[in-house]
Amino acid sequence: MGEIIKHRLAKLRTKLQDQGLDTFLVLQAENRRYLSGFTGEDGQFDESAGALFITADEQILATDSRYETQARMETPEFEVYGYKKGLAEALPEILKGLHAERLGFESARLSYLQFQRFEKQLKDHDLSVSMIPTEGVVEALRMIKEPQEIEAIRRSLAVSESVFETMRENLSSGISEKSLAWTLEKGLREKGAESVAFPPIVASGPNAALPHAVPTDRCVEHGEPILFDWGSRFHGYCSDISRTIVLGEPGSHFKRVYQVVRDAQSMAIEAIKPGITTQAVDKIARDHIAAKGFGDRFGHGLGHGVGLATHEKPHLGPIRPMNLEVGMVMTVEPGIYIPEWGGVRLENMIVIEAHGAVVLNHHPL
């Protein structure tokens, strides 16, 4: 892991030099783990397991007593700084030692309240350090997956698919959405996953018209769509899958909607290759769904990157186009959602190679 961390830090330092930053503050949990190997979890937005300070030739992991021993074990490439009164209070001493003048920070993670506290500490200690907001600096590095990252995602995906197949073999009417969601979560843990990647979605009948439905006490019945969306974590890396099934013989309407979604997904995956834009791929699937009369029933983006986070760059969608590159891992998940009836979403994961997209899933649609 040490050589991997050194390589990532070297790439980051090149970006910092290009942006004129002599020091960089990392607060976002996945970025922190990516650059240091530290697995401490924040718990919630207003809690932090620690922060990284990175300069041209130094790297510090600042944390509190809850994580200090863990940090020393997991981050041999970093100097560990233990603070007692909070990161804001420790900031002046850390920045003085680093001779910081232009401090870049992750604007998506630093709250306004914490920013104010930082500025007050700098002012109280008469430090002339400019705080420079940045966006997506580390995330841009994380978009291109290294071989060991792709292997971890494959392992996570294999566990997730295996658990779903076992559950499906025992699926029958009269079981509640909540019970099925727990069966998935329990199975993932028992199969060796570190955790679920996100709370599983199980939505049956009309509930399947809600793209991010929360499982309820409603019981699944024959002949209606049942939408599943689930995933696990392995060595920190996520999988993300959606399947829509029917107990018994599916009706003609379900068959029609299902086929439109499946064809849209196949067309998009076939089009994915290095250099094509995220917007162009999304348009292929969206145009097909619209041509079949369901254009107003597909509202979300076509897919997203997956890695240490379930949702990360790049995003397949109609806005903010980006060119796809070799090494990106993402989902392709078109859906059609019809109020009072239900919905169909099919989600596979792909990795982009030189010749195009390779589907990582083995479980059939």
C-alpha positions as CSV (number, residue, x, y, z in Angstrom):
1,M,0.0,0.0,0.0
2,G,2.9,2.3,0.7
3,E,4.0,2.6,-3.0
4,I,0.4,3.2,-4.0
5,I,0.0,6.0,-1.5
6,K,3.2,7.6,-2.6
7,H,2.1,7.5,-6.2
8,R,-1.2,9.1,-5.4
9,L,0.4,11.8,-3.3
10,A,2.8,12.6,-6.2
11,K,-0.1,13.1,-8.6
12,L,-1.8,15.3,-6.1
13,R,1.3,17.4,-5.6
14,T,1.5,18.1,-9.3
15,K,-2.1,19.3,-9.3
16,L,-1.4,21.5,-6.2
17,Q,1.6,23.1,-7.9
18,D,-0.5,23.8,-11.0
19,Q,-3.1,25.6,-8.8
20,G,-0.5,27.6,-6.9
21,L,-1.3,26.0,-3.5
22,D,1.5,25.3,-1.1
23,T,-0.7,23.4,1.4
24,F,-3.8,21.3,0.9
25,L,-6.4,20.4,3.5
26,V,-8.4,17.2,3.0
27,L,-11.5,16.6,5.0
28,Q,-13.7,14.5,2.8
29,A,-13.7,10.9,4.1
30,E,-13.2,9.0,0.9
31,N,-10.4,11.4,-0.3
32,R,-8.7,11.1,3.1
33,R,-8.7,7.3,2.8
34,Y,-7.6,7.4,-0.8
35,L,-4.5,9.5,-0.1
36,S,-3.5,8.0,3.3
37,G,-5.1,4.6,3.8
38,F,-6.8,5.8,7.0
39,T,-10.1,4.1,7.4
40,G,-11.6,6.2,10.2
41,E,-15.2,7.1,9.6
42,D,-16.8,10.5,10.2
43,G,-20.1,9.2,11.5
44,Q,-22.1,12.2,10.3
45,F,-21.4,15.5,8.4
46,D,-20.6,17.6,11.5
47,E,-18.2,15.0,12.9
48,S,-14.7,14.3,11.6
49,A,-12.3,11.4,12.2
50,G,-9.4,13.6,11.0
51,A,-7.9,15.8,8.3
52,L,-4.9,15.6,6.0
53,F,-2.4,18.5,5.5
54,I,-0.3,17.9,2.4
55,T,2.6,20.1,1.1
56,A,5.2,19.6,-1.5
57,D,7.3,17.4,0.9
58,E,5.3,16.8,4.0
59,Q,2.0,15.1,4.9
60,I,0.3,15.2,8.2
61,L,-2.8,13.3,9.5
62,A,-4.4,15.3,12.3
63,T,-6.9,13.4,14.5
64,D,-8.1,13.1,18.0
65,S,-7.6,10.4,20.7
66,R,-10.3,8.2,19.4
67,Y,-8.4,7.5,16.2
68,E,-4.7,8.3,17.0
69,T,-3.6,4.7,17.5
70,Q,-5.5,3.5,14.5
71,A,-4.0,6.4,12.4
72,R,-0.4,5.4,13.4
73,M,-1.1,1.8,12.4
74,E,-2.8,2.6,9.1
75,T,-0.8,5.6,7.8
76,P,3.0,4.9,8.0
77,E,3.6,7.5,5.2
78,F,2.1,10.2,7.4
79,E,3.1,12.1,10.5
80,V,0.2,11.8,12.9
81,Y,-0.7,14.9,14.9
82,G,-3.1,14.3,17.8
83,Y,-5.2,17.3,18.8
84,K,-7.2,17.6,22.0
85,K,-9.4,20.6,21.6
86,G,-10.5,20.2,18.0
87,L,-9.1,20.8,14.5
88,A,-9.7,24.5,14.5
89,E,-7.7,25.0,17.7
90,A,-4.9,22.9,16.3
91,L,-4.8,24.7,12.9
92,P,-2.4,27.5,13.8
93,E,0.3,25.2,15.1
94,I,0.0,22.9,12.2
95,L,0.1,25.6,9.6
96,K,3.1,27.4,11.3
97,G,5.1,24.2,11.2
98,L,4.3,23.7,7.5
99,H,5.0,27.4,6.7
100,A,1.7,27.6,4.9
101,E,0.7,30.7,2.9
102,R,-1.9,29.4,0.5
103,L,-4.1,26.7,2.0
104,G,-6.4,25.0,-0.4
105,F,-9.5,23.3,1.2
106,E,-12.3,21.1,-0.1
107,S,-15.2,23.6,-0.4
108,A,-17.8,20.7,-0.7
109,R,-16.9,19.4,2.7
110,L,-15.9,22.4,4.9
111,S,-19.0,23.9,6.5
112,Y,-19.4,27.6,6.8
113,L,-19.3,27.4,10.6
114,Q,-16.0,25.5,10.5
115,F,-14.6,27.9,8.0
116,Q,-15.5,30.8,10.3
117,R,-13.7,29.0,13.2
118,F,-10.6,28.5,11.0
119,E,-10.5,32.1,10.0
120,K,-10.9,33.2,13.6
121,Q,-8.0,31.0,14.7
122,L,-5.8,32.4,11.9
123,K,-6.7,36.0,12.9
124,D,-6.2,35.4,16.6
125,H,-2.7,33.9,16.0
126,D,-1.8,36.6,13.5
127,L,-1.2,34.2,10.7
128,S,-1.4,35.5,7.1
129,V,-2.6,32.3,5.5
130,S,-5.0,32.6,2.5
131,M,-7.8,30.0,2.5
132,I,-8.5,29.0,-1.1
133,P,-11.6,27.0,-1.9
134,T,-11.1,24.1,-4.3
135,E,-13.5,21.6,-6.0
136,G,-12.9,18.1,-7.2
137,V,-9.1,18.0,-6.8
138,V,-8.8,14.5,-5.3
139,E,-12.0,13.3,-6.9
140,A,-10.4,13.9,-10.3
141,L,-7.7,11.4,-9.4
142,R,-10.1,8.9,-8.0
143,M,-12.1,8.7,-11.3
144,I,-9.4,6.6,-12.9
145,K,-9.3,3.3,-11.0
146,E,-6.1,1.4,-10.4
147,P,-6.1,-2.4,-11.0
148,Q,-6.4,-3.2,-7.3
149,E,-9.3,-0.9,-7.0
150,I,-11.1,-2.6,-9.9
151,E,-10.4,-6.0,-8.3
152,A,-11.9,-4.8,-5.0
153,I,-15.0,-3.6,-6.9
154,R,-15.3,-7.0,-8.7
155,R,-15.1,-8.8,-5.3
156,S,-17.8,-6.5,-3.8
157,L,-20.0,-7.1,-6.9
158,A,-19.6,-10.9,-6.7
159,V,-20.7,-10.9,-3.1
160,S,-23.7,-8.7,-3.9
161,E,-24.8,-10.8,-6.8
162,S,-24.4,-14.1,-4.9
163,V,-26.6,-12.9,-2.0
164,F,-29.3,-11.7,-4.4
165,E,-29.4,-15.0,-6.2
166,T,-29.9,-16.9,-3.0
167,M,-32.7,-14.5,-1.9
168,R,-34.4,-14.8,-5.2
169,E,-34.5,-18.6,-5.1
170,N,-36.5,-18.3,-1.9
171,L,-38.7,-15.4,-2.9
172,S,-42.4,-15.8,-2.6
173,S,-45.5,-13.6,-2.2
174,G,-46.5,-12.3,1.2
175,I,-43.0,-11.2,2.3
176,S,-42.6,-7.6,3.2
177,E,-40.3,-5.1,1.5
178,K,-38.6,-4.5,4.8
179,S,-38.0,-8.2,5.4
180,L,-36.5,-8.6,1.9
181,A,-34.2,-5.6,2.5
182,W,-33.0,-7.1,5.8
183,T,-32.4,-10.4,4.0
184,L,-30.2,-8.7,1.6
185,E,-28.3,-6.8,4.3
186,K,-27.9,-9.8,6.5
187,G,-26.7,-11.9,3.6
188,L,-24.1,-9.4,2.5
189,R,-22.6,-9.3,6.0
190,E,-22.6,-13.1,6.2
191,K,-20.9,-13.4,2.8
192,G,-18.0,-11.3,3.9
193,A,-19.0,-7.7,3.0
194,E,-17.7,-5.0,5.3
195,S,-21.1,-3.4,5.2
196,V,-23.8,-2.4,2.8
197,A,-22.8,0.3,0.4
198,F,-26.2,2.0,1.1
199,P,-29.5,1.0,2.6
200,P,-31.0,-1.5,0.2
201,I,-34.1,-0.5,-1.8
202,V,-36.9,-3.0,-2.2
203,A,-40.0,-1.5,-3.8
204,S,-43.0,-3.5,-5.0
205,G,-46.1,-2.6,-7.1
206,P,-46.8,1.2,-7.0
207,N,-43.9,1.7,-4.7
208,A,-41.5,0.8,-7.6
209,A,-42.5,4.1,-9.2
210,L,-40.3,5.8,-6.6
211,P,-36.7,5.7,-7.8
212,H,-35.3,5.9,-4.2
213,A,-38.2,4.2,-2.4
214,V,-37.7,3.3,1.3
215,P,-38.8,-0.3,2.1
216,T,-42.2,-0.5,3.8
217,D,-44.4,-3.2,5.4
218,R,-46.1,-3.8,2.0
219,C,-45.9,-7.4,0.9
220,V,-44.8,-8.4,-2.5
221,E,-47.4,-10.1,-4.7
222,H,-47.5,-12.1,-8.0
223,G,-47.6,-10.2,-11.3
224,E,-46.3,-6.9,-10.1
225,P,-42.9,-5.2,-10.5
226,I,-40.5,-5.6,-7.6
227,L,-37.5,-3.3,-7.8
228,F,-34.3,-4.1,-5.9
229,D,-31.3,-1.8,-5.6
230,W,-28.4,-2.9,-3.3
231,G,-24.7,-3.1,-3.0
232,S,-21.9,-3.9,-0.6
233,R,-18.4,-2.8,0.4
234,F,-15.2,-4.8,0.1
235,H,-11.9,-3.2,1.3
236,G,-13.8,0.1,1.2
237,Y,-15.0,-0.2,-2.4
238,C,-18.6,-0.3,-3.3
239,S,-20.9,-2.2,-5.7
240,D,-24.2,-0.9,-6.9
241,I,-26.8,-3.0,-8.7
242,S,-30.5,-2.8,-9.6
243,R,-32.8,-5.5,-10.8
244,T,-36.6,-5.6,-11.4
245,I,-38.4,-8.9,-11.3
246,V,-41.9,-10.3,-11.2
247,L,-43.2,-13.3,-9.3
248,G,-45.0,-15.6,-11.7
249,E,-45.8,-14.7,-15.3
250,P,-45.2,-11.1,-16.1
251,G,-47.9,-9.2,-17.9
252,S,-47.6,-7.6,-21.4
253,H,-47.2,-4.1,-20.0
254,F,-44.3,-5.2,-17.7
255,K,-42.7,-7.0,-20.6
256,R,-42.9,-3.9,-22.8
257,V,-41.5,-1.5,-20.2
258,Y,-38.8,-4.0,-19.2
259,Q,-37.6,-4.5,-22.8
260,V,-37.4,-0.7,-23.4
261,V,-35.2,-0.3,-20.4
262,R,-33.1,-3.2,-21.2
263,D,-32.6,-2.1,-24.8
264,A,-31.7,1.5,-23.6
265,Q,-29.1,0.0,-21.3
266,S,-27.6,-2.2,-24.0
267,M,-27.4,0.6,-26.5
268,A,-25.7,2.9,-24.0
269,I,-23.1,0.3,-22.9
270,E,-22.3,-0.5,-26.5
271,A,-21.7,3.2,-27.2
272,I,-19.3,3.7,-24.2
273,K,-15.7,4.1,-25.3
274,P,-12.8,6.4,-24.4
275,G,-13.4,9.9,-25.6
276,I,-17.2,9.9,-25.8
277,T,-18.9,12.4,-23.5
278,T,-21.1,11.5,-20.6
279,Q,-23.8,13.6,-22.1
280,A,-23.7,11.7,-25.4
281,V,-24.1,8.3,-23.7
282,D,-27.0,9.5,-21.6
283,K,-28.7,10.9,-24.7
284,I,-28.6,7.5,-26.5
285,A,-30.5,5.8,-23.7
286,R,-32.8,8.8,-23.1
287,D,-33.7,9.2,-26.8
288,H,-34.6,5.5,-27.0
289,I,-36.9,5.6,-24.0
290,A,-38.5,8.8,-25.4
291,A,-39.0,7.2,-28.8
292,K,-40.9,4.4,-27.1
293,G,-43.3,6.8,-25.4
294,F,-41.8,7.0,-22.0
295,G,-39.7,10.1,-22.2
296,D,-41.3,11.8,-19.3
297,R,-40.9,8.7,-17.1
298,F,-37.1,8.7,-16.9
299,G,-36.0,11.6,-14.8
300,H,-32.6,10.7,-13.3
301,G,-29.2,10.5,-14.8
302,L,-28.2,7.3,-16.7
303,G,-25.4,6.4,-14.3
304,H,-22.5,7.4,-12.0
305,G,-19.0,6.5,-11.0
306,V,-18.5,4.0,-8.2
307,G,-15.5,3.5,-6.0
308,L,-14.8,4.4,-2.4
309,A,-18.2,6.2,-2.6
310,T,-21.3,4.8,-4.1
311,H,-21.9,8.0,-6.1
312,E,-18.8,9.7,-7.5
313,K,-17.5,11.2,-10.7
314,P,-18.1,10.8,-13.6
315,H,-21.9,11.2,-13.9
316,L,-23.7,10.0,-17.0
317,G,-26.3,12.7,-17.5
318,P,-27.7,15.5,-19.6
319,I,-25.6,18.2,-17.9
320,R,-21.9,18.9,-17.2
321,P,-20.5,16.7,-20.0
322,M,-17.2,15.0,-19.5
323,N,-15.1,12.8,-21.7
324,L,-14.9,9.2,-20.6
325,E,-11.4,7.6,-20.1
326,V,-9.9,4.2,-19.7
327,G,-10.0,3.0,-16.1
328,M,-13.3,4.7,-15.1
329,V,-15.9,2.4,-13.3
330,M,-19.5,3.4,-13.4
331,T,-23.1,2.2,-13.4
332,V,-25.5,2.3,-16.4
333,E,-29.0,2.3,-15.0
334,P,-31.9,3.6,-17.1
335,G,-35.4,3.4,-15.6
336,I,-39.0,4.0,-16.3
337,Y,-41.3,4.9,-13.4
338,I,-45.1,5.0,-13.8
339,P,-47.2,6.3,-10.9
340,E,-49.8,3.9,-9.5
341,W,-48.3,1.0,-11.5
342,G,-44.6,0.8,-10.6
343,G,-41.3,1.0,-12.3
344,V,-38.4,-0.8,-13.9
345,R,-34.7,0.0,-13.4
346,L,-31.8,-2.2,-14.6
347,E,-28.3,-1.3,-13.3
348,N,-25.1,-2.9,-14.3
349,M,-21.5,-1.8,-13.5
350,I,-18.9,-1.3,-16.2
351,V,-15.2,-0.5,-16.5
352,I,-13.9,1.4,-19.5
353,E,-11.1,-0.3,-21.4
354,A,-9.3,0.8,-24.6
355,H,-11.8,-1.0,-26.8
356,G,-14.9,0.1,-24.9
357,A,-17.0,-0.9,-21.9
358,V,-16.6,-4.2,-20.1
359,V,-19.6,-5.3,-18.0
360,L,-18.5,-6.4,-14.5
361,N,-21.8,-8.1,-13.6
362,H,-22.3,-11.8,-13.9
363,H,-25.9,-12.0,-12.7
364,P,-28.3,-11.9,-15.7
365,L,-30.8,-9.2,-16.2
